[in-house]
Amino acid sequence: MTGVGFGAFVRRAHDAGHLVVQPRMGMSSPDRMRAGLLATRDAAATTVGTLTLDSYTRVGDLESAKLAVLEGVALNGYPIVSHETSTTLQVLDQIRGPGFPVQVRHGSAAPQDIFRALMAVGLDASEGGPVSYCLPYGRVPLRESVAHWAASCELLATLCAPGAAPHLETFGGCVLGQLCPPSLLVAVSVLEAMFFHRYGIRSISVSYAQQTDPLQDAEAVAALRSLCTRFLPDTEWHVVVYAYMGLYPVTEHGAYRLLGKAAELAVASGSERLIVKTVAESQRIPTVAENVAALEYAAAVAARTPRAPLDGPGTQTYAEASALVDAVLELDDDLGAALLAAFARGLLDVPYCLHPDNAGFSRSYIDADGRLRWSDIGKMPLHGIADVRPAEAITSADLLDSLSYVRRSFDRHDPEDAVALEGAHP
């Protein structure tokens, strides 16, 4: 599938040997949002733009978002539904286009109003998913989220036309962001991509969030690519890697080291796009300048990293992820109904997730080598497949220690990494 649009732009960049890098950026002020998009476009990197929405819009509290706009109260993102269409058109004017597509990122389990607003200003790229934008974010019943996302996909799919392909990115590879063994992240990402496909979307990106071990991450991306080749044969798709989603290093050198490893993972695994994080992540919302610095640093690391993707099948991660996907697909021809049944039966079960529709039997831990492992698979169909190593009862202190594992690891000074950091720093 070829043409113009978000997916086609990323494909062309990858074919030309460039990693596309992207910030999470959203400001409620139209002038600041426009300035952020301009700075992203003009960075010394191959970039796409981002409109990240505010929390009120994410949860559907449009009255509060509109009031904030009317009173000039700053929000933690761009309230695209509450700003006038003409205002957002001015924000995007002469910035977005074939050489600089813009994606709307939001976090909503009910994104219909968001999709209508982005379509009204000529945008056609967003992200999320019926599982990944439901379980981690609140108490919206999964059944409602599945219905909302089915309607939203059908709405966005109305933009499909010769040479035009609206784009959706799964957030499934980032469920809870941390302490989730990669096989489950891969499985949910693939299942959400298939959900988008069944509701008419043909340009899709599948996500994977950097975890605790580089080799395990490489195996996960290889598994993700293999499963997409298997299940999305008539789809324009690419992989987007997220820099670590958990507690970020507090030191500048630690933050850059972790971002550099994410860029290396993306390029080496054959992934096409990277969502960056900045030196400010552990403390506050980053500035535009900090986002640009992260984009340029990631691009510099990417430029010196060779592609060396692993073979997908044959790894532990692939075996587990494939078993999970197959088990869900056997439940019902309707993929939405299959997802609901899978969570109801515990066949999909996110560790440490407190949502009422999550079974909550599965548990994981970080082993001595830094790999994420299952200590309890609950009712998931992984018996005889997963390498389950029951651990002693995990206390709250143990959980907190695990959550800070990556932060502590990267905040430690490493002379070799310091030399590499100096060589790629913008």
LUMNUDO-695547 format. One record per residue (C-alpha): x, y negated, z; residue in three letters. Coordinates in steps of 0.1 Angstrom, whole numbers, plus 5000, padded with zeros to 4 digits. Example, Ala and Ser with C-alpha at 12.3 -4.5 7.8 and 13.67 -1.06 7.14 Angstrom:
BEGIN
512350455078ALA513750115071SER
This chain:
BEGIN
500050005000MET501449664990THR500349304990GLY500549015013VAL499949005051GLY501549095083PHE502349455076GLY503649385041ALA505949115054PHE507449355080VAL507949625054ARG509749385030ARG512049265058ALA512849625068HIS513649725032ASP515949425030ALA517849545061GLY516349305087HIS514749365120LEU511749145125VAL511748985160VAL508748835177GLN508148645209PRO505248655233ARG504348295231MET501148105240GLY500447755252MET497047595257SER498147255243SER497747255205PRO500747035200ASP502947255222ARG501647565204MET502447425170ARG505947325182ALA506447685195GLY505447835161LEU507747595143LEU510647685165ALA510048055160THR509848015123ARG513047815121ASP515048035145ALA518248205131ALA516348535127ALA513748715107THR510648625127THR506848635128VAL504748405149GLY502548475179THR499448315194LEU499248475228THR495848395244LEU495048285280ASP493648505308SER490148355308TYR489748445271THR491148785277ARG488548875302VAL485648705284GLY485248405308ASP484848165279LEU483047915300GLU486147865322SER488347855292ALA486147585275LYS486047375307LEU489847385309ALA490147275273VAL487646985279LEU489446875311GLU492946915297GLY493947175323VAL496947385313ALA496347755308LEU498748055305ASN498048095268GLY496247955238TYR492347965241PRO491548035204ILE487848085210VAL487447765230SER489447535208HIS487647395177GLU488347575145THR489747255131SER492147225160THR493647575154THR493847505116LEU495947195124GLN498147405147VAL498747645118LEU498847395089ASP501847445067GLN503447695092ILE501848035086ARG501948185052GLY503448475032PRO506948395046GLY505748355082PHE502648555093PRO501148495127VAL499648755150GLN497148695178VAL497948875210ARG495348885237HIS494749175262GLY491049205258SER488849515262ALA486149335243ALA487849125215PRO484949055192GLN484848685199ASP488648675196ILE488548845162PHE485848615149ARG487848315160ALA491048435144LEU489248525112MET487648185110ALA491148025107VAL492448265081GLY494448495104LEU494248875100ASP496649025125ALA496049125161SER496749405185GLU495549615215GLY493349925216GLY490450085233PRO492550265259VAL495650045263SER493649725267TYR491249895292CYS493050115317LEU495849895329PRO493949565329TYR490849595350GLY487649785357ARG485849765324VAL484450115318PRO486350305291LEU483150385273ARG482450005269GLU485949935257SER485750215230VAL482450065218ALA483849715217HIS486949815199TRP484950015173ALA482849705166ALA485949485165SER487849715140CYS484749725118GLU484649345119LEU488349295110LEU488049555083ALA485649325064THR488749135054LEU490049435034CYS490449334997ALA492749414968PRO496149274979GLY494949195014ALA495249425044ALA494249305079PRO496649435105HIS496249595140LEU499049695163GLU498449955190THR499349875226PHE499250245234GLY502950285237GLY503050035265CYS500350185288VAL501250045323LEU504649955308GLY506750175331GLN507050515349LEU504950685322CYS506850965305PRO507350885268PRO505251175254SER502051025268LEU502950675255LEU503550825220VAL500351025221ALA498150725231VAL499850505205SER499150755177VAL495550815188LEU494850445189GLU496350405154ALA494050685142MET491150515159PHE491850195140PHE492150395107HIS488850565112ARG487150225115TYR488650095083GLY492049945091ILE494850055067ARG497749835079SER498849945114ILE501749925137SER502450165165VAL504150055197SER506650195220TYR507950025251ALA511650065261GLN511850285292GLN514650405315THR516950615293ASP518250525258PRO518350875244LEU514850965257GLN513650635240ASP515250735207ALA513551075209GLU510250905216ALA510450675186VAL511450965164ALA508451165177ALA506250865171LEU507450825135ARG506951195128SER503451205142LEU502450895121CYS503851055090THR501651355098ARG498451175108PHE498450845088LEU499450955053PRO497450685034ASP498350395058THR500850115056GLU502450155091TRP505550055110HIS506950095145VAL507249805170VAL509549845200VAL508849635231TYR511749525253ALA511249665288TYR507849585302MET508549635339GLY510549435365LEU513049245344TYR516649175355PRO517048855375VAL520548775362THR521248625328GLU523748885319HIS521349165330GLY518449025310ALA520548995279TYR522049335283ARG518549495285LEU517349295255LEU520449405236GLY519649765243LYS516149715231ALA517449565198ALA519849855194GLU517050105200LEU514849935175ALA517449935147VAL519050275154ALA515650445155SER514550295122GLY511850075138SER510849765119GLU509949515146ARG510949415182LEU508949215208ILE511549035228VAL511748925264LYS513848635278THR516148545306VAL513248385324ALA510948695325GLU511648775362SER510748425374GLN508248235352ARG506748185318ILE509648125294PRO510147795275THR510247775237VAL513947735238ALA514348045259GLU512248235235ASN514248115206VAL517548215223ALA516148565229ALA515048595193LEU518448485180GLU520348715204TYR518249015195ALA518748945158ALA522548915163ALA522649255181VAL520449405154ALA522649285126ALA525649485140ARG523749805148THR523550085123PRO520350285116ARG520750635130ALA517250775135PRO516951115152LEU514951405138ASP511451385153GLY510251745156PRO512251975178GLY512551755209THR510751785242GLN509051455237THR507651555203TYR506351895216ALA504451725245GLU503051435224ALA501951665196SER500151895221ALA498351595236LEU497251455203VAL496051795190ASP494151865222ALA492251535219VAL491451585182LEU489951925190GLU487351775214LEU485151585189ASP485151475153ASP484351125166ASP487650995179LEU486050755203GLY484051035219ALA487151255219ALA489050985238LEU486250955264LEU486151335268ALA489951355271ALA490051115300PHE486951255317ALA488551605317ARG492051475326GLY493551595293LEU494951245291LEU496051115325ASP498250805331VAL500450835362PRO499850565389TYR496950415370CYS494050325393LEU491350275367HIS488150465377PRO488150645343ASP491650775347ASN491851115365ALA494851015386GLY496351365390PHE499551315370SER502751195386ARG506251115373SER509651025386TYR513050905374ILE515651185376ASP519351155385ALA520251095348ASP517650805344GLY515151005324ARG511450985331LEU510051335340ARG506751485350TRP506451595386SER502751685381ASP500851715348ILE497451755364GLY495051895339LYS496851785308MET497452055282PRO501252075288LEU501552395307HIS504452595292GLY505452295272ILE506452015296ALA509552045318ASP507651995351VAL509851945382ARG507851905413PRO509351635435ALA508851575472GLU505951345481ALA506550995467ILE506250725493THR505450365487SER509150285492ALA510050545466ASP507650395442LEU508950045446LEU512550185443ASP511550345410SER509850035397LEU513049835403SER515350095388TYR515949925355VAL516349575371ARG519049705395ARG520749905367SER521149605344PHE521849345370ASP525049535379ARG528049385362HIS529549605335ASP532749465319PRO532249655286GLU528749525282ASP529949175292ALA532349175262VAL529549285239ALA527249025253LEU529748755246GLU530248865210GLY526548845202ALA525348555224HIS523848275202PRO
